[in-house]
Amino acid sequence: MNNADTSILRTMLINGVGELGLELNNDQIDNIMSYLKLLSKWNAVYNLTAIRDQSEMVKQHLLDSLSATPAFKQTRRVLDVGAGGGLPGVILAIVYPQTSVSMIDTVSKKTAFLTQVKTELGLKNVTVHTGRVEALEVTEKFDVITSRAFSELCNFINWSGHLLADGGQFIAMKGVAPDKEIERLPEGWEVTGVQPLVVPGLQASRHLVFVKKTSA
C-alpha cells in the first residue's frame, strides 16, 4: 500500500464515515487505516478474508461494520463470536474505546492476528479468546453478543446464550433479512427488531437482527 493508495483509501473511508453520520476523530481514522494495512498484510499469508482488493475491503468490511456501530452505542461489554479477522469487533473497539470488547474464534491463526492488532493499535479494551464459544466461561457476562455471518441464529444463540447477561441482547449482522432463521429461533427467545443497513458504496442487502429472551 503506497502513499497514493493510502490517501485514496483514507478519503474513501472518511467519505463513507460522513455518509453514515458517524463522528470519528483523526486518531480513530488512523487506527482503522492501520487495521486495514494489517488485515491486508496478514491476509496474504493467513487467508483471513476472500477479499483481496483494499478498496473492496473498505466497503465490504470497514464501512459494513461501521454502519452497525450506532446499535452498540450504549454497550458496556460486547462479545464478537466467530470474530475471524476482527469484524465487527476491532471496529467496535476503535469507535467505542470505553466499551470492553471480547472476540473469540476457534482458529488460532485468526486469534493470533487479532492479538497482533490489539498490540499494534494499542487497543486496551480488547480481549481475545481462542476456542469454541460454547466452552467459554467468563467472570462477567456480556450485555451484547454479536456476530457477522457466523452461523444460523439458532446455533448462534444455543452456543453462546450462557454468556449473555440478564436483560442483554444478541445483535446479529446478516445480509438478506433471515426470515427462515427467525422462524427457527430456540424456544424462549424472540426477535425484537430487524434493522436494514445502508452501507456506502455497497448495493448488497444488510440487516441487524436483535434477539432477547422472551418475557416471563
C-alpha positions in Angstrom: 0.0 0.0 0.0 1.9 3.1 -1.2 1.2 6.7 -0.1 -1.1 7.4 -3.1 -3.1 4.3 -2.4 -3.3 5.1 1.3 -4.6 8.6 0.5 -7.3 7.3 -1.8 -8.4 4.6 0.7 -8.4 7.1 3.6 -10.5 9.5 1.6 -12.9 6.7 0.7 -13.1 5.8 4.4 -13.7 9.4 5.6 -16.4 10.0 3.0 -18.1 6.8 4.0 -18.0 7.7 7.7 -19.5 11.0 6.7 -22.3 9.4 4.8 -23.0 7.1 7.8 -23.3 10.2 10.0 -20.6 9.0 12.3 -18.2 11.3 14.2 -14.7 9.8 14.3 -11.6 11.7 15.2 -8.3 11.6 13.3 -6.8 9.0 15.7 -9.8 6.7 15.1 -9.4 7.1 11.4 -5.7 6.4 11.7 -6.4 3.3 13.7 -8.9 1.9 11.2 -6.4 2.6 8.4 -3.7 0.8 10.4 -6.1 -2.1 10.9 -6.7 -2.2 7.1 -3.0 -2.4 6.5 -2.5 -5.2 8.9 -5.6 -7.1 7.6 -4.2 -6.8 4.0 -0.7 -7.9 5.1 -1.7 -10.9 7.1 -4.4 -11.9 4.6 -1.7 -12.6 2.0 -0.4 -15.5 4.3 -3.3 -16.5 6.5 -6.3 -16.1 4.2 -8.4 -14.1 6.7 -10.8 -12.9 4.0 -11.6 -13.8 0.4 -11.5 -10.1 -0.5 -8.0 -9.1 -1.7 -8.7 -5.6 -3.1 -8.2 -3.0 -0.4 -10.9 -0.6 -1.8 -13.3 -3.5 -1.6 -12.2 -4.2 2.0 -13.0 -0.6 2.8 -16.6 -1.0 1.5 -17.3 -4.7 2.4 -15.5 -4.9 5.7 -14.8 -1.5 7.3 -17.9 0.6 6.2 -20.1 -2.5 6.5 -19.0 -2.9 10.2 -19.1 0.9 10.8 -22.7 1.0 9.6 -23.7 -1.2 12.5 -21.9 0.7 15.2 -24.7 3.0 16.3 -26.6 0.0 17.6 -23.8 -0.7 20.1 -23.5 2.9 21.4 -24.8 2.1 25.0 -23.0 -1.3 25.2 -20.7 -1.8 28.2 -19.4 -5.3 27.4 -19.7 -7.0 24.0 -18.6 -10.4 22.7 -17.9 -10.9 19.0 -18.4 -14.6 18.2 -16.6 -16.2 15.3 -14.6 -13.0 15.1 -12.4 -14.1 12.2 -10.4 -11.1 11.1 -12.0 -8.9 13.7 -15.2 -7.7 12.1 -17.0 -6.0 13.7 -15.1 -6.5 17.0 -12.0 -4.4 16.1 -14.1 -1.6 14.6 -16.3 -1.5 17.7 -13.2 -1.3 19.9 -11.9 1.6 17.9 -15.2 3.5 17.7 -16.1 2.9 21.4 -12.8 2.9 23.5 -14.8 2.8 26.7 -16.6 -0.4 25.7 -15.0 -3.7 26.7 -14.7 -5.8 23.5 -14.0 -9.6 23.6 -13.5 -11.6 20.5 -13.5 -15.4 20.1 -12.6 -17.7 17.3 -11.7 -21.4 17.1 -8.9 -20.8 14.5 -5.6 -19.9 16.3 -4.1 -18.1 13.3 -7.0 -15.7 13.3 -6.8 -15.1 17.1 -3.0 -14.6 16.6 -3.8 -11.9 14.1 -6.4 -10.3 16.5 -3.8 -10.3 19.3 -1.3 -8.6 16.9 -3.9 -5.9 16.0 -4.6 -5.3 19.7 -0.9 -4.8 20.4 -0.1 -2.7 17.3 -3.1 -0.4 17.7 -2.9 -0.2 21.5 -6.4 -1.4 22.0 -6.5 -1.7 25.8 -10.3 -2.5 25.7 -9.8 -5.8 23.7 -9.7 -9.4 25.0 -9.0 -12.2 22.6 -10.1 -15.8 23.2 -9.2 -19.0 21.2 -11.7 -21.8 21.3 -15.3 -22.8 21.0 -17.8 -20.2 22.3 -19.9 -22.9 24.0 -16.9 -23.8 26.2 -16.1 -20.2 27.1 -16.5 -19.2 30.7 -16.3 -15.6 31.9 -16.5 -13.9 35.3 -18.7 -11.2 34.0 -21.3 -11.8 31.3 -21.9 -9.6 28.2 -24.8 -7.1 27.7 -24.4 -7.7 23.9 -23.3 -10.7 21.9 -22.7 -10.1 18.2 -21.6 -12.0 15.1 -21.1 -11.2 11.5 -22.0 -14.0 9.1 -21.1 -16.5 11.8 -23.8 -19.1 11.8 -27.6 -19.6 11.8 -29.3 -17.6 14.5 -30.5 -20.8 16.2 -26.9 -22.1 16.6 -25.5 -18.7 17.5 -28.0 -18.4 20.4 -27.7 -22.0 21.6 -23.9 -21.9 21.6 -23.4 -18.5 23.3 -26.7 -17.9 25.2 -25.0 -18.8 28.5 -22.7 -15.8 28.2 -25.5 -13.2 27.9 -26.2 -11.1 31.0 -29.7 -10.7 32.3 -31.5 -8.2 30.1 -28.9 -8.4 27.4 -29.4 -8.9 23.7 -28.0 -10.5 20.7 -27.2 -8.3 17.7 -26.6 -10.4 14.6 -25.2 -8.9 11.4 -26.9 -10.5 8.4 -27.2 -10.0 4.7 -30.7 -10.5 3.5 -33.3 -10.5 6.3 -33.2 -14.1 7.6 -36.9 -14.8 7.8 -36.4 -18.6 7.9 -33.8 -18.4 10.6 -36.0 -16.2 12.7 -38.8 -18.9 12.4 -36.3 -21.5 13.8 -35.3 -19.5 16.9 -34.9 -21.6 20.0 -37.8 -21.6 22.5 -37.6 -18.8 25.0 -36.1 -16.2 22.6 -37.7 -13.6 20.4 -36.7 -11.1 17.7 -37.3 -7.6 19.0 -36.3 -5.8 15.8 -34.8 -6.2 12.3 -33.0 -3.1 11.1 -31.9 -2.6 7.5 -28.5 -1.0 7.0 -27.3 1.2 4.1 -23.5 0.7 3.5 -21.9 3.5 1.4 -20.8 2.1 -2.0 -22.4 -1.3 -1.4 -25.5 -2.4 -3.2 -25.9 -5.6 -1.2 -28.6 -6.1 1.4 -27.5 -5.8 5.0 -29.6 -6.2 8.3 -29.2 -6.2 12.0 -31.3 -8.7 13.9 -32.0 -8.0 17.6 -32.8 -11.0 19.8 -33.7 -11.1 23.5 -35.1 -13.7 25.9 -38.9 -13.7 25.9 -40.5 -12.0 28.9 -41.7 -14.4 31.6 
